[in-house]
Structure formats: structure tokens, C-alpha cells
Amino acid sequence: MARQTVIDWQKDGVLVAVASGRAGRISLDSVSHHELDMELGESHSDALSRAAGELKLGKGNATLVAARDFVEVRTISV
């Protein structure tokens, strides 16, 4: 199994967990919380970019977990 990244989109920042697996065993490589810098007016995407840089995450698949408060679902008629 390749490296897997899980991002938890929280009210005050992002929590990023990175894991890898082999032969049916999963190993948690790192977990880090990156708070928003409110003084700089930092957005969640800025915090996520900073986390990706600090954790040396490259391109790849990620799973995003977001609370209902952050998601808007609409029906669109086509």
C-alpha cells in the first residue's frame, strides 16, 4: 500500500495524518496540527499548504474530513 494522507479540516486549522502500510499492516508515520495564524489573516488553504511543505508531502491522493458546518450541499437542476 502506498502512503495515505488524511486531512481533518477543523475550525481553528488542519490536522494532517500520514500513514503507510505493507503486508496488511498500517503504520502511522506522522500526525500534526497546523493552527490558523489569525494575525496574518491565514486561510485554511494557507495552513494546509504550510503543512504540506513542513511534512514534505508530494502529489498524491488524500482523504479530507470536514464537519457539516464547513460543507454546503445544493441540488442543481441541469
Summary of the structure (lengths in Angstrom):
residues: 78
radius of gyration: 14.9
end to end distance: 39.1
largest distance: 45.9
contacts: 162
relative contact order: 0.26
helix: 22%
strand: 42%
